[in-house]
Amino acid sequence: MATILLQNLLIQVDEQLDRVSQEKNLLLIHNLKRIRKLLQGKYHGNPMHIAVIISNCLREERRILAAASMPVQGPLEKSLQSSVVSERQRNVEHKVSAIKNSAQMTDQDVKYLEDLQEEFDFRYKTIQSLEQNDKNSALIKQEMLALQAMLNTLDYKRKVSDMICQL
């Protein structure tokens, strides 16, 4: 059963790769090929290992969802519900929430920058290999302009991120 499920997973990755190949998203194509190769190389000899990992992840997800949907009704929670929360506590909770949101946004920004950097690196290496064969191609010149724009965007976003971190 684990072997069949692993094969189905690889088929799904292949279908996504076919779909993305039509969109010409080089970074996503590269990542999907890398994922497929990793899945095949690491788990082909032992498909039970990935089945156990996925099963554990799904079990943990079910536990989290069940815990989140159940109302918490301990003694402390009941007393907090019945009493009026002080203004100071609400302010602290608001500040904590704002900090959490800020941290999440920063994490998203960092992830976006990492993805953009990875895409830039991949495209730069690709254009370098193409440039050795045909330096005068209009496609290469166009790609070089796009890479320069990406580089400028990366540089700007890093500077903004550095300024924010200094605050």
DSSP file (Angstrom, degrees, kcal/mol; ACC not computed):
  #  RESIDUE AA STRUCTURE BP1 BP2  ACC     N-H-->O    O-->H-N    N-H-->O    O-->H-N    TCO  KAPPA ALPHA  PHI   PSI    X-CA   Y-CA   Z-CA
    1    1 A M     >        0   0    0      0, 0.0     4,-2.6     0, 0.0     5,-0.2   0.000 360.0 360.0 360.0 -42.2    0.0    0.0    0.0
    2    2 A A  H  >  +     0   0    0      1,-0.2     4,-2.5     2,-0.2     5,-0.2   0.882 360.0  52.0 -62.7 -38.3    2.8    2.4    0.9
    3    3 A T  H  > S+     0   0    0      2,-0.2     4,-2.3     1,-0.2    -1,-0.2   0.916 110.4  48.0 -64.0 -43.3    4.5    1.7   -2.5
    4    4 A I  H  > S+     0   0    0      2,-0.2     4,-2.4     1,-0.2    -2,-0.2   0.922 112.3  49.1 -63.5 -44.1    1.2    2.5   -4.3
    5    5 A L  H  X S+     0   0    0     -4,-2.6     4,-2.3     2,-0.2    -2,-0.2   0.892 110.5  50.3 -64.1 -39.6    0.7    5.7   -2.3
    6    6 A L  H  X S+     0   0    0     -4,-2.5     4,-2.4     2,-0.2    -1,-0.2   0.916 110.8  49.6 -63.7 -42.0    4.3    6.8   -3.0
    7    7 A Q  H  X S+     0   0    0     -4,-2.3     4,-2.2     2,-0.2    -2,-0.2   0.903 110.3  50.5 -63.2 -40.4    3.8    6.2   -6.7
    8    8 A N  H  X S+     0   0    0     -4,-2.4     4,-2.4     2,-0.2    -1,-0.2   0.897 109.6  51.1 -63.3 -40.1    0.5    8.2   -6.6
    9    9 A L  H  X S+     0   0    0     -4,-2.3     4,-2.3     2,-0.2    -2,-0.2   0.923 110.3  48.5 -62.6 -43.9    2.4   11.0   -4.9
   10   10 A L  H  X S+     0   0    0     -4,-2.4     4,-2.4     2,-0.2    -2,-0.2   0.875 110.1  52.2 -64.2 -37.1    5.1   11.0   -7.6
   11   11 A I  H  X S+     0   0    0     -4,-2.2     4,-2.5     2,-0.2    -2,-0.2   0.918 108.8  50.6 -63.8 -42.9    2.4   11.0  -10.3
   12   12 A Q  H  X S+     0   0    0     -4,-2.4     4,-2.3     2,-0.2    -2,-0.2   0.907 110.2  49.4 -61.3 -42.0    0.8   14.0   -8.6
   13   13 A V  H  X S+     0   0    0     -4,-2.3     4,-2.5     1,-0.2    -1,-0.2   0.917 110.9  50.5 -62.9 -42.5    4.2   15.8   -8.6
   14   14 A D  H  X S+     0   0    0     -4,-2.4     4,-2.5     2,-0.2    -2,-0.2   0.902 109.4  50.5 -61.8 -41.3    4.6   14.9  -12.3
   15   15 A E  H  X S+     0   0    0     -4,-2.5     4,-2.3     2,-0.2    -1,-0.2   0.907 111.4  47.9 -64.3 -41.1    1.1   16.3  -13.1
   16   16 A Q  H  X S+     0   0    0     -4,-2.3     4,-2.8     2,-0.2     5,-0.2   0.901 110.5  52.6 -64.3 -39.6    2.0   19.6  -11.3
   17   17 A L  H  X S+     0   0    0     -4,-2.5     4,-2.2     2,-0.2    -2,-0.2   0.903 109.3  48.9 -62.8 -42.0    5.3   19.7  -13.1
   18   18 A D  H  X S+     0   0    0     -4,-2.5     4,-1.1     2,-0.2    -1,-0.2   0.917 113.2  47.4 -62.5 -43.4    3.5   19.3  -16.5
   19   19 A R  H  X S+     0   0    0     -4,-2.3     4,-0.7     1,-0.2     3,-0.4   0.918 115.0  44.7 -64.4 -44.0    1.0   22.1  -15.5
   20   20 A V  H >X>S+     0   0    0     -4,-2.8     5,-1.2     1,-0.2     4,-0.8   0.821 103.9  64.2 -71.8 -31.4    3.7   24.4  -14.3
   21   21 A S  H 3<5S+     0   0    0     -4,-2.2     3,-0.5     1,-0.3    -1,-0.2   0.843  98.8  54.9 -61.5 -32.5    5.9   23.7  -17.4
   22   22 A Q  H 3<5S+     0   0    0     -4,-1.1    -1,-0.3    -3,-0.4    -2,-0.2   0.803 106.6  50.9 -69.8 -28.4    3.2   25.3  -19.5
   23   23 A E  H <<5S-     0   0    0     -4,-0.7    -1,-0.2    -3,-0.6    -2,-0.2   0.590 104.6-134.0 -83.4 -11.3    3.4   28.4  -17.4
   24   24 A K  T  <5 +     0   0    0     -4,-0.8     2,-1.2    -3,-0.5    -3,-0.2   0.850  44.3 161.3  60.4  38.1    7.2   28.5  -17.8
   25   25 A N     >< -     0   0    0     -5,-1.2     4,-2.5     1,-0.2    -1,-0.2  -0.758  18.8-170.8 -88.4  94.4    7.8   29.2  -14.2
   26   26 A L  H  > S+     0   0    0     -2,-1.2     4,-2.6     1,-0.2    -1,-0.2   0.866  78.8  49.8 -59.9 -41.9   11.5   28.2  -14.0
   27   27 A L  H  > S+     0   0    0      2,-0.2     4,-2.6     1,-0.2    -1,-0.2   0.929 113.0  45.7 -65.5 -45.0   11.9   28.3  -10.3
   28   28 A L  H  > S+     0   0    0      2,-0.2     4,-2.8     1,-0.2     5,-0.2   0.893 112.7  51.5 -66.1 -39.0    8.8   26.2   -9.6
   29   29 A I  H  X S+     0   0    0     -4,-2.5     4,-2.4     2,-0.2    -2,-0.2   0.944 111.4  47.9 -59.6 -47.9    9.8   23.7  -12.3
   30   30 A H  H  X S+     0   0    0     -4,-2.6     4,-2.2    -5,-0.2    -2,-0.2   0.922 113.3  47.6 -58.8 -46.4   13.2   23.4  -10.7
   31   31 A N  H  X S+     0   0    0     -4,-2.6     4,-2.6     1,-0.2    -2,-0.2   0.902 111.5  49.6 -65.3 -42.1   11.7   23.0   -7.2
   32   32 A L  H  X S+     0   0    0     -4,-2.8     4,-2.6     2,-0.2    -1,-0.2   0.896 111.1  49.4 -65.0 -39.2    9.2   20.3   -8.4
   33   33 A K  H  X S+     0   0    0     -4,-2.4     4,-2.5    -5,-0.2    -1,-0.2   0.908 112.1  49.0 -63.8 -40.6   12.0   18.4  -10.1
   34   34 A R  H  X S+     0   0    0     -4,-2.2     4,-2.5    -5,-0.2    -2,-0.2   0.903 111.5  49.2 -65.2 -41.7   14.1   18.6   -7.0
   35   35 A I  H  X S+     0   0    0     -4,-2.6     4,-3.0     2,-0.2     5,-0.2   0.928 111.9  48.6 -63.3 -45.0   11.2   17.4   -4.8
   36   36 A R  H  X S+     0   0    0     -4,-2.6     4,-2.7     1,-0.2     5,-0.2   0.930 112.7  47.6 -61.5 -45.2   10.5   14.5   -7.2
   37   37 A K  H  X S+     0   0    0     -4,-2.5     4,-2.9     2,-0.2     5,-0.2   0.906 113.5  48.4 -62.9 -41.5   14.1   13.4   -7.2
   38   38 A L  H  X S+     0   0    0     -4,-2.5     4,-2.9     2,-0.2     5,-0.4   0.932 112.9  47.1 -64.5 -46.8   14.3   13.7   -3.4
   39   39 A L  H  X S+     0   0    0     -4,-3.0     4,-2.0     1,-0.2     5,-0.3   0.928 116.5  44.3 -60.6 -45.1   11.1   11.6   -2.9
   40   40 A Q  H  X S+     0   0    0     -4,-2.7     4,-1.4    -5,-0.2     5,-0.2   0.932 118.5  42.7 -66.8 -45.5   12.2    9.0   -5.4
   41   41 A G  H  < S+     0   0    0     -4,-2.9     4,-0.3    -5,-0.2    -2,-0.2   0.912 121.6  37.0 -68.9 -43.2   15.8    8.8   -4.1
   42   42 A K  H  < S+     0   0    0     -4,-2.9    -3,-0.2    -5,-0.2    -2,-0.2   0.845 130.2  24.8 -81.7 -34.6   15.1    8.9   -0.4
   43   43 A Y  H  < S+     0   0    0     -4,-2.0     3,-0.3    -5,-0.4    -3,-0.2   0.475  92.4  91.4-114.5  -3.2   11.9    6.8   -0.1
   44   44 A H  S  < S+     0   0    0     -4,-1.4    -3,-0.1    -5,-0.3    -1,-0.1   0.906  95.4  42.8 -60.4 -41.0   11.9    4.5   -3.2
   45   45 A G  S    S+     0   0    0     -4,-0.3    -1,-0.2     1,-0.3    -2,-0.1   0.710 129.8  26.6 -77.7 -19.7   13.7    1.8   -1.2
   46   46 A N    >>  +     0   0    0     -3,-0.3     3,-1.2    -4,-0.1     4,-0.7  -0.564  62.2 165.5-143.2  73.9   11.5    2.3    1.9
   47   47 A P  H 3> S+     0   0    0      0, 0.0     4,-1.8     0, 0.0     5,-0.1   0.723  74.1  69.8 -66.1 -19.9    8.1    3.7    1.0
   48   48 A M  H 3> S+     0   0    0      1,-0.2     4,-2.5     2,-0.2     5,-0.2   0.843  90.9  62.1 -64.0 -31.8    6.8    2.8    4.5
   49   49 A H  H <> S+     0   0    0     -3,-1.2     4,-2.0     1,-0.2    -1,-0.2   0.937 107.4  40.7 -61.5 -48.0    9.0    5.5    6.0
   50   50 A I  H  X S+     0   0    0     -4,-0.7     4,-2.7     1,-0.2     5,-0.2   0.856 112.7  56.4 -70.6 -32.2    7.3    8.3    4.1
   51   51 A A  H  X S+     0   0    0     -4,-1.8     4,-2.4     2,-0.2    -2,-0.2   0.908 109.0  46.5 -63.6 -40.4    3.9    6.7    4.8
   52   52 A V  H  X S+     0   0    0     -4,-2.5     4,-2.6     2,-0.2    -2,-0.2   0.910 112.3  50.5 -67.1 -42.3    4.6    6.8    8.5
   53   53 A I  H  X S+     0   0    0     -4,-2.0     4,-2.2     2,-0.2    -2,-0.2   0.943 113.8  44.0 -61.0 -48.3    5.8   10.4    8.4
   54   54 A I  H  X S+     0   0    0     -4,-2.7     4,-2.6     1,-0.2     5,-0.2   0.902 112.6  52.7 -65.1 -40.8    2.7   11.5    6.5
   55   55 A S  H  X S+     0   0    0     -4,-2.4     4,-2.4    -5,-0.2    -1,-0.2   0.920 110.1  48.1 -60.7 -44.1    0.4    9.5    8.8
   56   56 A N  H  X S+     0   0    0     -4,-2.6     4,-2.4     2,-0.2    -1,-0.2   0.897 111.2  50.6 -63.4 -40.7    2.0   11.1   11.9
   57   57 A C  H  X S+     0   0    0     -4,-2.2     4,-2.3     2,-0.2    -2,-0.2   0.921 112.1  46.7 -63.4 -43.9    1.6   14.6   10.3
   58   58 A L  H  X S+     0   0    0     -4,-2.6     4,-2.5     2,-0.2    -2,-0.2   0.893 111.4  51.5 -66.4 -39.5   -2.0   14.0    9.6
   59   59 A R  H  X S+     0   0    0     -4,-2.4     4,-2.2     2,-0.2    -2,-0.2   0.919 111.5  47.4 -62.9 -43.2   -2.7   12.6   13.1
   60   60 A E  H  X S+     0   0    0     -4,-2.4     4,-2.4     2,-0.2    -2,-0.2   0.890 110.4  52.5 -65.4 -38.9   -1.1   15.6   14.6
   61   61 A E  H  X S+     0   0    0     -4,-2.3     4,-2.6     2,-0.2    -2,-0.2   0.920 109.4  49.2 -62.5 -43.3   -3.1   17.9   12.3
   62   62 A R  H  X S+     0   0    0     -4,-2.5     4,-2.5     1,-0.2    -2,-0.2   0.903 110.9  50.5 -61.4 -41.2   -6.3   16.1   13.5
   63   63 A R  H  X S+     0   0    0     -4,-2.2     4,-2.4     2,-0.2    -2,-0.2   0.915 111.6  47.5 -63.5 -43.2   -5.3   16.5   17.1
   64   64 A I  H  X S+     0   0    0     -4,-2.4     4,-2.4     2,-0.2    -2,-0.2   0.926 112.9  48.2 -64.4 -45.1   -4.6   20.3   16.6
   65   65 A L  H  X S+     0   0    0     -4,-2.6     4,-1.7     1,-0.2    -2,-0.2   0.897 112.5  48.9 -63.0 -40.1   -7.9   20.8   14.8
   66   66 A A  H  X S+     0   0    0     -4,-2.5     4,-1.0     1,-0.2    -1,-0.2   0.914 112.4  48.0 -65.8 -42.0   -9.8   18.9   17.5
   67   67 A A  H  < S+     0   0    0     -4,-2.4     3,-0.2     1,-0.2    -2,-0.2   0.873 111.5  50.8 -65.7 -36.6   -8.1   20.9   20.3
   68   68 A A  H  < S+     0   0    0     -4,-2.4    -1,-0.2     1,-0.2    -2,-0.2   0.813 109.8  49.5 -72.3 -29.6   -8.9   24.2   18.5
   69   69 A S  H  < S+     0   0    0     -4,-1.7    -1,-0.2    -5,-0.2    -2,-0.2   0.663  93.8  86.7 -85.2 -15.2  -12.5   23.4   18.0
   70   70 A M  S  < S-     0   0    0     -4,-1.0     2,-0.2    -3,-0.2    -4,-0.0  -0.718  83.1-122.1 -86.7 130.5  -13.1   22.4   21.6
   71   71 A P        -     0   0    0      0, 0.0     2,-0.6     0, 0.0    -2,-0.1  -0.491  23.1-124.9 -70.1 138.7  -14.0   25.3   24.0
   72   72 A V        +     0   0    0     -2,-0.2    -5,-0.0    -4,-0.1    -4,-0.0  -0.747  35.7 169.7 -86.2 122.9  -11.6   25.6   26.9
   73   73 A Q        +     0   0    0     -2,-0.6    -1,-0.1     4,-0.1     0, 0.0  -0.295  17.5 142.1-133.0  49.7  -13.5   25.5   30.1
   74   74 A G     >  -     0   0    0      1,-0.1     4,-2.2     4,-0.0     5,-0.2  -0.313  66.8 -96.9 -80.8 174.1  -11.0   25.2   33.0
   75   75 A P  H  > S+     0   0    0      0, 0.0     4,-2.1     0, 0.0     5,-0.2   0.885 124.4  49.9 -61.1 -40.0  -11.5   27.1   36.3
   76   76 A L  H  > S+     0   0    0      1,-0.2     4,-2.2     2,-0.2     5,-0.2   0.925 110.5  49.6 -64.9 -43.8   -9.2   29.9   35.3
   77   77 A E  H  > S+     0   0    0      1,-0.2     4,-2.2     2,-0.2    -1,-0.2   0.891 109.8  51.6 -63.5 -39.2  -11.0   30.4   32.0
   78   78 A K  H  X S+     0   0    0     -4,-2.2     4,-1.9     1,-0.2    -1,-0.2   0.904 111.0  47.3 -64.3 -41.2  -14.4   30.4   33.8
   79   79 A S  H  X S+     0   0    0     -4,-2.1     4,-1.6     1,-0.2    -1,-0.2   0.872 112.0  50.2 -69.3 -34.4  -13.3   33.1   36.2
   80   80 A L  H  < S+     0   0    0     -4,-2.2    -1,-0.2     1,-0.2    -2,-0.2   0.880 110.0  51.1 -68.8 -36.1  -11.8   35.2   33.4
   81   81 A Q  H  < S+     0   0    0     -4,-2.2    -2,-0.2     1,-0.2    -1,-0.2   0.887 112.8  45.1 -67.1 -37.3  -15.1   34.9   31.5
   82   82 A S  H  < S+     0   0    0     -4,-1.9     2,-0.2    -5,-0.2    -1,-0.2   0.762 107.3  67.6 -80.4 -24.1  -17.1   36.1   34.5
   83   83 A S  S  < S-     0   0    0     -4,-1.6     2,-0.5    -5,-0.1     0, 0.0  -0.599  90.0-107.2 -96.4 159.4  -14.8   39.0   35.5
   84   84 A V        -     0   0    0     -2,-0.2     2,-0.3     1,-0.0    -2,-0.1  -0.708  34.5-124.2 -83.8 128.4  -14.2   42.2   33.6
   85   85 A V        -     0   0    0     -2,-0.5    -1,-0.0    -4,-0.1    -5,-0.0  -0.557  31.3-114.7 -75.1 132.7  -10.8   42.2   32.0
   86   86 A S     >  -     0   0    0     -2,-0.3     4,-2.0     1,-0.1     5,-0.2  -0.230  16.2-118.4 -67.7 156.7   -8.8   45.3   33.1
   87   87 A E  H  > S+     0   0    0      1,-0.2     4,-2.3     2,-0.2     5,-0.2   0.877 114.5  55.2 -61.2 -39.3   -7.9   48.0   30.6
   88   88 A R  H  > S+     0   0    0      1,-0.2     4,-2.4     2,-0.2    -1,-0.2   0.915 106.8  49.3 -63.1 -43.1   -4.2   47.4   31.3
   89   89 A Q  H  > S+     0   0    0      1,-0.2     4,-2.7     2,-0.2    -1,-0.2   0.897 110.1  51.3 -64.0 -40.2   -4.5   43.6   30.4
   90   90 A R  H  X S+     0   0    0     -4,-2.0     4,-2.5     2,-0.2    -1,-0.2   0.895 109.3  50.9 -63.4 -39.0   -6.3   44.5   27.2
   91   91 A N  H  X S+     0   0    0     -4,-2.3     4,-2.5     2,-0.2    -2,-0.2   0.925 111.2  47.7 -63.4 -43.7   -3.5   46.9   26.3
   92   92 A V  H  X S+     0   0    0     -4,-2.4     4,-2.7     2,-0.2    -2,-0.2   0.930 112.7  48.8 -62.7 -44.6   -0.9   44.2   26.9
   93   93 A E  H  X S+     0   0    0     -4,-2.7     4,-2.5     1,-0.2    -1,-0.2   0.888 110.9  51.1 -62.1 -39.0   -2.8   41.7   24.9
   94   94 A H  H  X S+     0   0    0     -4,-2.5     4,-2.5     2,-0.2    -1,-0.2   0.917 111.3  47.4 -64.1 -43.3   -3.2   44.2   22.1
   95   95 A K  H  X S+     0   0    0     -4,-2.5     4,-2.4     2,-0.2    -2,-0.2   0.907 111.9  50.0 -65.4 -41.4    0.5   44.9   22.1
   96   96 A V  H  X S+     0   0    0     -4,-2.7     4,-2.7     2,-0.2    -2,-0.2   0.920 111.4  49.3 -61.8 -43.2    1.4   41.2   22.2
   97   97 A S  H  X S+     0   0    0     -4,-2.5     4,-2.7     1,-0.2    -2,-0.2   0.913 110.5  50.1 -61.8 -42.9   -1.0   40.6   19.2
   98   98 A A  H  X S+     0   0    0     -4,-2.5     4,-2.4     2,-0.2    -1,-0.2   0.893 111.5  48.7 -63.3 -39.8    0.6   43.5   17.3
   99   99 A I  H  X S+     0   0    0     -4,-2.4     4,-2.7     2,-0.2    -2,-0.2   0.911 111.1  49.9 -66.6 -41.8    4.1   42.0   18.0
  100  100 A K  H  X S+     0   0    0     -4,-2.7     4,-2.6     2,-0.2    -2,-0.2   0.930 112.0  47.8 -61.5 -44.6    2.9   38.6   16.8
  101  101 A N  H  X S+     0   0    0     -4,-2.7     4,-2.6     1,-0.2    -2,-0.2   0.911 112.1  50.0 -62.2 -41.5    1.4   40.1   13.7
  102  102 A S  H  X S+     0   0    0     -4,-2.4     4,-2.4     1,-0.2    -2,-0.2   0.909 110.7  49.3 -63.0 -42.4    4.6   42.0   13.0
  103  103 A A  H  X S+     0   0    0     -4,-2.7     4,-2.6     2,-0.2    -2,-0.2   0.902 111.4  49.5 -64.2 -40.8    6.7   38.9   13.5
  104  104 A Q  H  X S+     0   0    0     -4,-2.6     4,-2.5     2,-0.2    -2,-0.2   0.919 111.5  48.5 -64.0 -42.9    4.5   36.9   11.1
  105  105 A M  H  X S+     0   0    0     -4,-2.6     4,-2.5     2,-0.2    -2,-0.2   0.896 111.3  50.4 -64.9 -38.4    4.8   39.7    8.5
  106  106 A T  H  X S+     0   0    0     -4,-2.4     4,-2.7     2,-0.2    -2,-0.2   0.917 109.8  50.6 -64.6 -42.7    8.5   39.8    9.0
  107  107 A D  H  X S+     0   0    0     -4,-2.6     4,-2.6     1,-0.2    -2,-0.2   0.913 111.3  48.5 -60.1 -42.5    8.7   36.0    8.5
  108  108 A Q  H  X S+     0   0    0     -4,-2.5     4,-2.6     2,-0.2    -2,-0.2   0.902 111.4  50.1 -64.2 -40.8    6.6   36.3    5.3
  109  109 A D  H  X S+     0   0    0     -4,-2.5     4,-2.7     2,-0.2    -2,-0.2   0.918 111.3  48.3 -63.3 -43.0    8.9   39.1    4.1
  110  110 A V  H  X S+     0   0    0     -4,-2.7     4,-2.7     2,-0.2    -2,-0.2   0.925 112.2  49.1 -63.4 -44.2   12.0   37.0    4.8
  111  111 A K  H  X S+     0   0    0     -4,-2.6     4,-2.6     2,-0.2    -2,-0.2   0.912 111.5  49.8 -61.3 -42.3   10.4   34.0    3.0
  112  112 A Y  H  X S+     0   0    0     -4,-2.6     4,-2.8     2,-0.2    -2,-0.2   0.929 111.9  47.9 -62.0 -45.1    9.5   36.2    0.0
  113  113 A L  H  X S+     0   0    0     -4,-2.7     4,-2.8     2,-0.2    -2,-0.2   0.899 111.4  50.5 -63.7 -40.3   13.0   37.6   -0.1
  114  114 A E  H  X S+     0   0    0     -4,-2.7     4,-2.6     2,-0.2    -1,-0.2   0.927 112.6  46.7 -62.6 -43.9   14.5   34.1    0.1
  115  115 A D  H  X S+     0   0    0     -4,-2.6     4,-2.7     2,-0.2    -2,-0.2   0.915 113.5  48.5 -63.2 -43.0   12.3   32.9   -2.7
  116  116 A L  H  X S+     0   0    0     -4,-2.8     4,-2.7     2,-0.2    -2,-0.2   0.906 112.3  49.0 -64.3 -41.3   13.1   35.9   -4.8
  117  117 A Q  H  X S+     0   0    0     -4,-2.8     4,-2.9     2,-0.2    -2,-0.2   0.909 111.7  49.2 -63.7 -42.2   16.8   35.4   -4.2
  118  118 A E  H  X S+     0   0    0     -4,-2.6     4,-2.5     2,-0.2    -2,-0.2   0.914 112.3  47.8 -64.4 -42.2   16.5   31.7   -5.1
  119  119 A E  H  X S+     0   0    0     -4,-2.7     4,-2.8     2,-0.2     5,-0.2   0.922 112.3  49.9 -63.2 -43.3   14.7   32.6   -8.3
  120  120 A F  H  X S+     0   0    0     -4,-2.7     4,-2.9     2,-0.2    -2,-0.2   0.944 111.4  48.2 -60.1 -48.3   17.3   35.3   -9.1
  121  121 A D  H  X S+     0   0    0     -4,-2.9     4,-2.5     1,-0.2     5,-0.2   0.919 113.6  47.4 -58.4 -45.1   20.2   32.8   -8.6
  122  122 A F  H  X S+     0   0    0     -4,-2.5     4,-2.3     1,-0.2    -1,-0.2   0.941 115.1  44.3 -63.1 -47.8   18.5   30.2  -10.7
  123  123 A R  H  X S+     0   0    0     -4,-2.8     4,-2.7     1,-0.2    -1,-0.2   0.872 112.8  52.7 -65.7 -36.5   17.7   32.6  -13.5
  124  124 A Y  H  X S+     0   0    0     -4,-2.9     4,-2.2    -5,-0.2    -1,-0.2   0.929 111.0  45.8 -65.4 -45.1   21.2   34.1  -13.3
  125  125 A K  H  X S+     0   0    0     -4,-2.5     4,-1.9    -5,-0.2    -2,-0.2   0.892 113.3  51.0 -64.5 -38.6   22.9   30.7  -13.6
  126  126 A T  H  X S+     0   0    0     -4,-2.3     4,-1.9    -5,-0.2    -2,-0.2   0.932 111.6  46.3 -63.3 -45.9   20.6   29.8  -16.5
  127  127 A I  H  X S+     0   0    0     -4,-2.7     4,-2.6     1,-0.2    -1,-0.2   0.841 108.8  56.5 -68.7 -32.0   21.3   33.0  -18.4
  128  128 A Q  H  X S+     0   0    0     -4,-2.2     4,-1.2     2,-0.2    -1,-0.2   0.914 108.4  46.6 -63.8 -41.8   25.1   32.6  -17.8
  129  129 A S  H  X S+     0   0    0     -4,-1.9     4,-0.5     1,-0.2    -2,-0.2   0.875 116.2  45.1 -69.2 -35.2   25.0   29.1  -19.4
  130  130 A L  H >X S+     0   0    0     -4,-1.9     4,-1.9     1,-0.2     3,-0.9   0.863 107.0  59.8 -72.8 -35.1   23.0   30.5  -22.3
  131  131 A E  H 3< S+     0   0    0     -4,-2.6    -1,-0.2     1,-0.3    -2,-0.2   0.800  95.0  62.8 -65.9 -29.5   25.1   33.6  -22.7
  132  132 A Q  H 3< S+     0   0    0     -4,-1.2    -1,-0.3     1,-0.2     3,-0.2   0.822 110.6  39.8 -64.7 -29.7   28.3   31.5  -23.3
  133  133 A N  H << S+     0   0    0     -3,-0.9     2,-0.3    -4,-0.5    -2,-0.2   0.871 133.2  13.1 -86.5 -40.3   26.6   30.1  -26.5
  134  134 A D    ><  +     0   0    0     -4,-1.9     3,-0.7     1,-0.1    -1,-0.2  -0.793  57.8 173.1-145.4  94.1   24.9   33.3  -27.9
  135  135 A K  T 3  S+     0   0    0     -2,-0.3    -1,-0.1     1,-0.2    -4,-0.1   0.671  79.5  53.5 -78.3 -17.1   25.8   36.7  -26.4
  136  136 A N  T 3  S+     0   0    0      4,-0.1    -1,-0.2    -5,-0.1    -5,-0.0   0.358  74.5 129.6-101.7   5.8   23.8   38.7  -28.9
  137  137 A S    <>  -     0   0    0     -3,-0.7     4,-2.0     1,-0.1     5,-0.1  -0.342  56.8-140.8 -64.9 137.9   20.5   37.1  -28.5
  138  138 A A  H  > S+     0   0    0      1,-0.2     4,-2.5     2,-0.2     5,-0.2   0.852 104.0  57.1 -65.5 -34.2   17.5   39.5  -27.9
  139  139 A L  H  > S+     0   0    0      2,-0.2     4,-2.5     1,-0.2    -1,-0.2   0.902 106.6  48.2 -63.9 -41.0   16.1   36.9  -25.4
  140  140 A I  H  > S+     0   0    0      2,-0.2     4,-2.5     1,-0.2    -2,-0.2   0.914 111.7  49.4 -66.2 -42.3   19.3   37.0  -23.4
  141  141 A K  H  X S+     0   0    0     -4,-2.0     4,-1.9     2,-0.2    -2,-0.2   0.908 112.1  48.5 -63.2 -41.0   19.3   40.8  -23.3
  142  142 A Q  H  X S+     0   0    0     -4,-2.5     4,-2.1     2,-0.2    -2,-0.2   0.913 112.0  48.8 -64.3 -42.9   15.7   40.9  -22.3
  143  143 A E  H  X S+     0   0    0     -4,-2.5     4,-2.7     1,-0.2    -2,-0.2   0.879 108.0  55.0 -65.3 -37.2   16.4   38.3  -19.5
  144  144 A M  H  X S+     0   0    0     -4,-2.5     4,-2.3     2,-0.2    -1,-0.2   0.892 107.8  49.5 -62.9 -39.5   19.4   40.4  -18.3
  145  145 A L  H  X S+     0   0    0     -4,-1.9     4,-2.1     2,-0.2    -2,-0.2   0.908 111.3  48.9 -65.2 -40.8   17.1   43.4  -18.0
  146  146 A A  H  X S+     0   0    0     -4,-2.1     4,-2.3     1,-0.2    -2,-0.2   0.902 111.1  50.2 -64.7 -40.4   14.6   41.4  -16.0
  147  147 A L  H  X S+     0   0    0     -4,-2.7     4,-2.7     2,-0.2    -2,-0.2   0.888 108.6  52.1 -64.7 -38.7   17.4   40.1  -13.8
  148  148 A Q  H  X S+     0   0    0     -4,-2.3     4,-2.4     2,-0.2    -1,-0.2   0.900 109.4  49.8 -64.3 -39.1   18.7   43.6  -13.2
  149  149 A A  H  X S+     0   0    0     -4,-2.1     4,-2.4     2,-0.2    -2,-0.2   0.913 111.5  48.7 -64.8 -42.1   15.2   44.6  -12.2
  150  150 A M  H  X S+     0   0    0     -4,-2.3     4,-3.0     2,-0.2    -2,-0.2   0.913 110.7  51.0 -62.0 -42.2   15.0   41.7   -9.8
  151  151 A L  H  X S+     0   0    0     -4,-2.7     4,-2.6     1,-0.2    -2,-0.2   0.910 110.2  48.9 -62.3 -42.5   18.4   42.6   -8.4
  152  152 A N  H  X S+     0   0    0     -4,-2.4     4,-2.5     2,-0.2    -1,-0.2   0.909 112.0  49.0 -62.8 -42.2   17.3   46.2   -7.8
  153  153 A T  H  X S+     0   0    0     -4,-2.4     4,-2.8     2,-0.2     5,-0.2   0.930 111.8  48.6 -63.2 -45.9   14.1   44.9   -6.1
  154  154 A L  H  X S+     0   0    0     -4,-3.0     4,-2.3     1,-0.2    -2,-0.2   0.928 112.4  48.6 -59.1 -45.5   16.1   42.6   -3.9
  155  155 A D  H  X S+     0   0    0     -4,-2.6     4,-2.1     2,-0.2    -2,-0.2   0.921 113.3  46.9 -61.9 -45.0   18.5   45.3   -2.9
  156  156 A Y  H  X S+     0   0    0     -4,-2.5     4,-2.5     1,-0.2    -2,-0.2   0.938 112.9  48.3 -62.6 -47.8   15.7   47.8   -2.1
  157  157 A K  H  X S+     0   0    0     -4,-2.8     4,-2.5     1,-0.2    -1,-0.2   0.855 110.7  51.7 -65.2 -34.6   13.8   45.2    0.0
  158  158 A R  H  X S+     0   0    0     -4,-2.3     4,-2.6    -5,-0.2    -1,-0.2   0.909 110.1  48.9 -66.6 -40.6   16.9   44.3    1.9
  159  159 A K  H  X S+     0   0    0     -4,-2.1     4,-2.2     2,-0.2    -2,-0.2   0.921 112.8  47.2 -64.2 -42.8   17.6   47.9    2.7
  160  160 A V  H  X S+     0   0    0     -4,-2.5     4,-2.3     2,-0.2    -2,-0.2   0.921 112.4  50.4 -63.1 -43.4   14.0   48.4    3.8
  161  161 A S  H  X S+     0   0    0     -4,-2.5     4,-2.4     1,-0.2    -2,-0.2   0.901 109.6  50.7 -61.9 -42.1   14.2   45.3    5.9
  162  162 A D  H  X S+     0   0    0     -4,-2.6     4,-1.5     1,-0.2    -1,-0.2   0.894 110.0  49.9 -62.2 -40.4   17.5   46.4    7.5
  163  163 A M  H  X S+     0   0    0     -4,-2.2     4,-0.9     2,-0.2    -2,-0.2   0.914 111.4  48.6 -65.4 -41.5   15.9   49.8    8.4
  164  164 A I  H >< S+     0   0    0     -4,-2.3     3,-0.7     1,-0.2    -2,-0.2   0.905 109.5  52.2 -65.1 -41.5   12.9   48.1   10.0
  165  165 A C  H 3< S+     0   0    0     -4,-2.4    -1,-0.2     1,-0.2    -2,-0.2   0.815 104.6  56.9 -65.5 -29.5   15.1   45.7   12.0
  166  166 A Q  H 3<        0   0    0     -4,-1.5    -1,-0.2     1,-0.3    -2,-0.2   0.749 360.0 360.0 -73.7 -23.0   17.1   48.7   13.3
  167  167 A L    <<        0   0    0     -4,-0.9    -1,-0.3    -3,-0.7    -2,-0.2   0.492 360.0 360.0 -71.9 360.0   13.9   50.2   14.7
